[in-house]
Amino acid sequence: MLSPVKPVHVQAAADLHEEQRLDGWRREQTTPSLAEVFGSIKTRPTGPMWRKLLAFLGPGYLVAVGYMDPGNWATSLAGGSKFGYALLFIALLSNIMAIILQALCARLGVASGRDLAQACRDAFPRFVSYPLWALAELAICATDLAEVIGTAIGLNLLFGIPLEIGVILTALDVFLILWMQRLGFRWIEAFIVTMLGVIAVCFAIQIAMADPVWGDVIRGFAPTVEIVKNPAMLYLALGIIGATVMPHNLYLHSGVVQTRAYGRSVPERREAIKLATIDSTIALMFALTINASILILAASTFHQTGQTNVAELEEVHSFLSPLLGSAFAPTLFAIALLCCGLNSTVTATLSGQIVMEGFLDIRLPPYLRRLVTRAIAIIPAAIVTIWYGSEGTAQLLILSQVILSLQLPFAIVPLVMFTSDKGKMGALIAPRWLTALAAVTAIIVISLNVKLLWDFAAAL
């Protein structure tokens, strides 16, 4: 009996992984990440650099979504309303840290042919990889918690839909992903970029209405010792950094970067790493623009009028109209929040698929696989949100950040270990200077998250 013919990109994936076997891995990698779209997007091996880059633009914007989720909104709003523009420097610093870590994710995916979940499975024994999988699933649940809340609040503010029903409606995004992926992975990327464009326009209009003092905005990006001297300012600075690097983004980026059909040779993969890094850097600078816009909006409206304790998303919506003198401003904020929530739930679903497939090496039909991964993430979020109700959204956002803080070291440390190991990365090992920067970044991020966790425990 004839064996079934594999799709071209799946067969190419198998051939690529066969060629990329490295002595440093405990197990051979046989199944590509996101197999149904692996290597499905053509790249340009020749021609000018800008044409080559166009083929790689996309994955970085999926990653950037995680750096502007509702958890980031809460910390930026609190920082801007309480301390004006002073914490813009912290937003810049945290973005630089994110750029370094995401560069390593792109390198891991292209050089080893593995996403971070697959790398953990292939490098560690099961008694290590299975707990890492459980922690990664917990982190995705926590990520979904913040994103489901943001989407549900957006639906409530725009259409008056009760929070509990809005949470259930967010589960429908799994069908949106299935439909777009049937059309091609570029459709998912186009959807994400479109939503990001809507968010950017909404905040541009609101900031134009707020008319901030641009000299103060520019000075806010400069470091100041006041951040260290003022305990309250330091705490919020820690919160902004602690909420920036998301564990699921590390799994996501190392997977989606492999949707590009880059070549198999070392020079071709080296160029792919460079182009993928440029893509993520551009996208993360866009994320910085959005996060800075949120902080600037809070500083130029709430801080200037003496309302220094605004952090709840519903409060921002209700306060904007009288402060900006326009009934349209709150609607723009709600639209941006809804787009942010939709984007985040889409990328969290993809992250869930990468984590489950990567750690467990399961093979399920695409529709069933997405339903399972979405259910694992959204059911706990729905139960907790419905239990707490609309009054507990702030506490739920804090809870999600605490859970992410716990999981973060178990994603960052393996990433730095793998990309600095010549046996695993071969000729594409990360440069020493990049590994050093990543190690320092990891130490800072982990230390700050531990500090936030300690403060949270002390406040109980």
C-alpha positions in Angstrom: 0.0 0.0 0.0 1.3 3.4 -0.9 2.3 5.7 2.0 0.5 9.1 2.1 2.4 12.0 0.5 3.4 14.6 3.0 2.7 18.3 2.3 5.8 20.0 0.8 6.5 22.3 3.8 6.1 19.4 6.3 8.5 17.2 4.3 10.9 20.2 4.1 10.6 20.5 7.8 11.6 16.9 8.4 14.6 17.2 6.0 15.7 20.4 7.7 15.5 18.9 11.2 17.5 15.9 9.9 20.2 18.2 8.7 20.2 20.2 11.9 20.8 17.4 14.3 23.4 18.5 16.8 25.3 16.5 19.3 24.3 18.7 22.2 20.6 17.5 22.3 19.5 14.4 24.2 16.8 13.6 21.6 16.4 14.0 17.9 13.8 16.7 16.9 11.4 15.2 14.4 8.2 17.3 14.5 8.5 21.0 13.5 6.9 23.8 15.5 3.5 24.7 14.3 3.8 22.0 11.7 0.8 23.1 9.5 2.5 26.4 8.8 6.1 25.6 9.2 8.2 27.1 6.4 5.0 28.1 4.6 6.0 31.7 4.0 8.4 32.2 1.2 11.5 34.4 1.7 13.8 36.2 -0.7 17.3 34.6 -0.9 18.6 37.3 -3.2 17.9 41.0 -3.8 18.1 44.2 -1.7 18.0 43.9 2.0 14.7 45.7 2.4 13.0 43.2 0.1 14.4 40.3 2.2 13.2 42.0 5.4 9.7 42.3 4.1 9.3 38.6 4.0 10.4 38.3 7.7 8.2 41.1 9.0 5.3 39.7 11.1 6.4 37.4 13.9 7.8 40.3 15.8 4.4 42.0 15.9 2.8 38.8 17.4 5.5 39.0 20.1 5.0 42.8 20.6 1.4 42.1 21.5 2.5 40.5 24.8 4.4 43.7 25.7 1.3 45.8 25.7 -1.3 43.6 27.3 -3.8 44.8 29.9 -1.3 44.1 32.7 1.1 46.5 31.1 -1.7 49.0 30.7 -2.4 48.9 34.4 1.2 49.6 35.5 1.7 52.3 32.9 -1.6 54.1 33.9 -0.6 53.9 37.5 2.9 55.2 36.8 1.7 58.1 34.7 -1.1 59.2 37.0 1.1 59.1 40.1 4.5 60.4 38.9 3.9 62.1 35.6 6.5 61.4 32.9 9.3 60.3 35.3 8.9 56.6 34.6 9.2 56.8 30.8 12.9 55.9 31.3 11.8 52.6 33.0 9.5 51.8 30.0 12.5 52.4 27.7 14.8 50.2 29.9 12.4 47.4 30.1 11.9 47.5 26.3 15.7 47.1 25.8 15.7 44.1 28.0 12.8 42.6 25.9 14.7 43.2 22.7 17.7 41.3 24.0 15.7 38.2 25.1 13.6 38.1 22.0 16.7 38.2 19.8 17.8 35.0 21.6 14.4 33.4 20.9 14.8 34.1 17.1 18.3 32.7 17.2 17.2 29.5 19.0 14.3 28.9 16.6 16.4 29.4 13.4 19.6 27.8 14.5 18.4 24.7 16.3 15.1 24.1 14.4 13.4 24.0 17.8 11.1 26.3 19.7 11.8 26.8 23.4 9.4 24.1 24.5 10.9 21.5 22.1 14.3 22.5 23.2 13.5 21.9 26.8 12.0 18.5 25.9 15.0 17.5 23.8 17.6 18.8 26.3 16.3 17.8 29.7 15.1 14.4 31.1 11.4 14.0 31.6 11.5 14.7 35.4 12.7 18.2 34.5 10.8 18.8 31.2 7.4 17.8 32.6 7.4 20.3 35.5 8.6 22.9 33.1 5.6 22.1 30.9 3.2 22.4 33.9 4.7 25.8 34.8 4.5 27.0 31.2 0.8 26.1 31.1 0.3 27.9 34.4 1.9 31.0 32.9 -0.3 30.8 29.8 -3.4 30.6 32.1 -2.2 33.6 34.0 -1.5 35.5 30.7 -5.0 34.6 29.5 -6.4 35.8 32.7 -5.2 39.3 32.1 -6.1 39.3 28.5 -9.6 37.8 28.9 -10.3 40.5 31.5 -9.1 43.2 29.1 -11.3 41.9 26.3 -14.3 41.5 28.6 -13.9 45.1 30.0 -13.6 46.4 26.4 -16.8 44.7 25.4 -18.5 46.0 28.5 -17.4 49.6 28.0 -18.4 49.6 24.3 -21.5 47.5 24.2 -22.6 47.1 27.8 -22.1 43.3 27.7 -21.8 42.0 31.3 -18.2 41.0 32.3 -19.1 37.4 32.9 -20.7 37.0 29.4 -17.7 38.9 27.8 -15.3 36.4 29.3 -17.2 33.5 27.6 -17.3 35.3 24.3 -13.5 35.6 24.2 -13.4 31.8 23.6 -14.7 32.4 20.1 -11.3 33.7 19.0 -10.2 30.1 18.5 -12.5 29.9 15.5 -11.1 33.1 14.2 -7.6 31.6 14.3 -8.7 28.4 12.6 -10.3 30.4 9.8 -7.4 32.7 9.3 -4.8 29.9 9.4 -6.7 28.1 6.7 -6.1 31.1 4.5 -2.4 31.3 5.5 -0.3 32.4 8.5 0.1 35.8 6.9 -3.6 36.4 7.6 -3.0 36.0 11.3 -0.1 38.4 11.1 -2.2 40.9 9.1 -5.0 40.7 11.7 -2.5 41.4 14.5 -0.9 44.4 12.7 -4.3 45.8 11.8 -5.4 45.7 15.5 -2.1 47.3 16.5 -2.7 50.1 13.9 -6.1 50.8 15.4 -4.6 50.9 18.9 -1.9 53.4 17.7 -4.5 55.7 16.0 -6.7 55.7 19.1 -3.9 56.7 21.3 -2.5 59.3 18.8 -5.9 61.0 18.8 -6.2 60.9 22.6 -2.7 62.3 23.1 -3.4 65.1 20.6 -6.5 65.9 22.7 -4.5 65.8 25.9 -1.7 68.1 24.5 1.2 67.0 26.7 4.2 69.2 27.4 6.6 67.6 25.0 9.7 69.0 26.7 8.7 67.1 29.9 8.0 64.0 27.8 11.5 64.0 26.4 13.1 64.6 29.8 11.1 61.7 31.1 13.2 59.3 29.0 16.3 60.4 30.9 17.3 58.4 34.0 16.8 60.1 37.4 18.0 59.2 40.9 14.5 60.1 42.2 13.4 56.6 41.0 15.7 55.0 43.5 15.2 57.5 46.3 11.4 57.4 46.2 10.1 54.0 47.5 6.7 54.4 45.9 8.3 55.4 42.5 10.7 52.4 42.8 7.9 50.0 43.4 6.0 51.2 40.3 9.2 51.0 38.3 9.7 47.4 39.4 6.1 46.8 38.4 6.6 48.1 34.9 9.8 46.0 34.4 8.3 43.0 36.1 5.2 43.1 33.9 7.2 43.5 30.7 8.9 40.2 29.9 6.2 37.5 29.5 7.2 33.8 29.6 4.8 32.9 26.8 6.4 35.3 24.4 9.7 33.4 24.6 7.9 30.2 23.5 5.9 32.0 20.9 8.7 33.8 19.2 11.0 30.8 18.9 8.0 29.0 17.2 6.5 31.5 14.8 9.9 32.6 13.5 10.0 29.1 11.8 7.0 29.9 9.6 9.6 31.4 7.2 11.1 29.2 4.5 14.7 30.3 5.1 17.5 28.2 3.6 19.3 25.3 5.3 23.0 26.5 5.0 24.7 28.3 7.9 25.0 31.6 5.9 21.3 31.5 5.0 20.3 30.8 8.6 22.7 33.4 9.9 21.0 36.0 7.6 17.5 34.7 8.7 18.5 35.3 12.4 19.6 38.9 11.5 16.4 39.6 9.6 14.2 38.0 12.3 16.0 40.1 15.0 15.4 43.3 13.0 11.7 42.3 12.7 11.3 41.8 16.5 13.3 45.0 17.3 11.2 47.2 15.1 8.0 45.6 16.5 9.1 46.0 20.1 10.0 49.7 19.5 6.4 50.0 18.3 5.3 48.4 21.6 7.4 50.9 23.5 5.5 53.7 21.6 2.2 52.3 22.7 3.2 51.8 26.3 4.8 55.2 26.5 1.6 56.7 25.0 -0.5 55.1 27.8 1.9 56.6 30.4 1.9 60.0 28.6 -1.9 60.0 28.4 -2.2 59.3 32.2 0.5 61.9 33.0 -1.0 64.6 30.9 -4.6 64.1 32.1 -4.8 62.5 35.5 -1.4 63.6 37.0 -1.8 67.2 35.8 -5.3 67.4 37.4 -4.2 65.9 40.7 -5.8 62.5 40.2 -2.8 60.4 41.2 -4.3 57.1 42.1 -5.9 56.0 38.8 -5.2 52.4 37.9 -8.5 50.7 37.2 -9.3 50.5 33.5 -12.9 51.3 34.1 -11.9 54.5 36.0 -9.8 55.7 33.1 -12.7 55.3 30.7 -15.0 57.3 32.9 -12.5 60.1 33.7 -11.3 60.8 30.2 -14.4 62.5 28.9 -14.5 65.4 31.4 -10.7 65.8 31.4 -10.3 65.9 27.6 -13.6 67.7 27.0 -14.7 65.1 24.4 -17.2 62.3 24.7 -15.3 60.5 22.0 -12.2 60.0 24.1 -13.5 57.2 26.3 -14.8 55.4 23.3 -11.3 55.5 21.7 -9.8 54.1 24.9 -12.4 51.3 25.0 -11.8 50.4 21.3 -8.0 50.3 21.9 -8.5 48.1 25.0 -10.8 45.7 23.0 -8.2 45.5 20.2 -5.5 44.9 22.7 -7.4 42.1 24.4 -8.3 40.4 21.1 -4.7 40.5 19.9 -3.5 39.1 23.2 -5.9 36.2 23.3 -4.9 35.2 19.7 -1.2 35.1 20.5 -1.8 33.4 23.8 -3.7 30.6 21.9 -0.8 30.2 19.6 1.6 30.1 22.6 -0.6 27.4 24.1 -0.3 25.3 21.0 3.5 25.7 20.9 3.9 24.8 24.6 1.6 21.7 24.5 3.0 20.3 21.2 6.6 21.2 22.1 6.7 19.7 25.6 4.5 16.7 25.0 5.1 16.0 21.2 1.4 15.3 20.7 -0.2 15.0 17.2 -3.8 16.1 17.0 -5.9 17.6 14.2 -5.5 21.4 14.1 -9.1 22.2 15.2 -8.9 19.8 18.2 -5.5 20.9 19.2 -6.6 24.5 19.4 -9.8 23.7 21.2 -7.8 21.8 23.8 -5.1 24.4 24.3 -7.7 27.2 24.4 -9.8 25.3 27.0 -6.8 24.7 29.2 -6.1 28.5 29.3 -9.6 30.0 29.2 -11.6 27.8 31.6 -9.6 28.7 34.7 -9.7 32.4 33.6 -13.5 32.3 33.1 -14.1 30.5 36.5 -11.9 33.0 38.4 -13.3 36.1 36.7 -16.9 35.0 37.1 -16.2 34.2 40.8 -14.7 37.6 41.5 -17.0 39.7 39.4 -16.3 43.1 37.9 -15.2 44.5 41.3 -12.2 42.2 41.5 -10.5 42.9 38.1 -7.6 44.8 39.7 -6.8 42.0 42.1 -7.0 39.5 39.2 -4.5 41.5 37.2 -2.1 41.5 40.2 -2.6 37.8 40.7 -1.8 37.1 37.0 1.5 39.1 37.3 2.5 37.2 40.5 2.0 33.9 38.7 4.0 35.1 35.8 6.8 36.2 38.1 7.0 32.7 39.5 7.3 31.1 36.1 9.6 33.6 34.4 13.0 32.1 35.6 12.0 28.7 34.2 11.7 30.2 30.7 14.6 32.7 30.7 17.3 30.5 32.2 16.9 27.6 29.7 16.8 30.1 26.8 20.1 31.7 27.8 21.6 28.2 28.5 20.7 26.8 25.1 21.7 29.8 22.9 25.2 30.0 24.6 25.9 26.2 24.2 28.0 25.5 21.1 27.1 21.9 21.1 23.4 22.8 20.7 23.7 25.9 18.4 26.8 24.9 16.4 28.2 27.8 14.3 25.2 29.9 15.2 25.9 30.2 18.9 25.0 33.5 20.4 28.0 36.0 20.5 29.5 36.3 24.0 28.5 40.0 24.3 24.9 39.1 23.6 25.0 36.2 26.1 26.5 38.5 28.7 23.7 41.1 28.1 21.1 38.4 28.2 22.5 37.0 31.5 22.5 40.5 33.1 19.0 41.1 31.8 17.8 37.7 33.2 19.3 38.5 36.6 17.7 41.9 36.7 14.3 40.7 35.5 14.3 37.7 37.9 15.4 39.8 40.8 12.8 42.4 40.3 10.1 39.8 39.9 11.2 38.1 43.1 11.1 41.5 44.8 7.5 42.1 43.5 6.5 38.6 44.7 8.0 39.3 48.1 6.2 42.6 48.4 2.9 40.9 47.4 3.4 38.2 50.1 4.2 40.9 52.7 1.0 42.8 51.9 -1.2 39.8 52.6 
